[in-house]
Amino acid sequence: MRIRRAMRKKPLRRPVKKPRLKRQRIMQQKKRLVGAGISEEQLKHMNTREIRAAIRKTGA
């Protein structure tokens, strides 16, 4: 028997999200927000969900 397409679609075949790339994305987003006028002191107290919402709000 050959391996069908459905059997190859397992999560093991998918690329894994890496924490290093997530940290890089967050740092890039913070730099964009600083450029948009948000102070670094405010960014220290923001979590990732708030950072993403601020990017959408400011259009940074």
Long-range contacts (C-beta under 8 A, 24 or more apart in sequence): 26-51, 29-55, 32-60, 33-58, 33-60, 35-60, 36-60
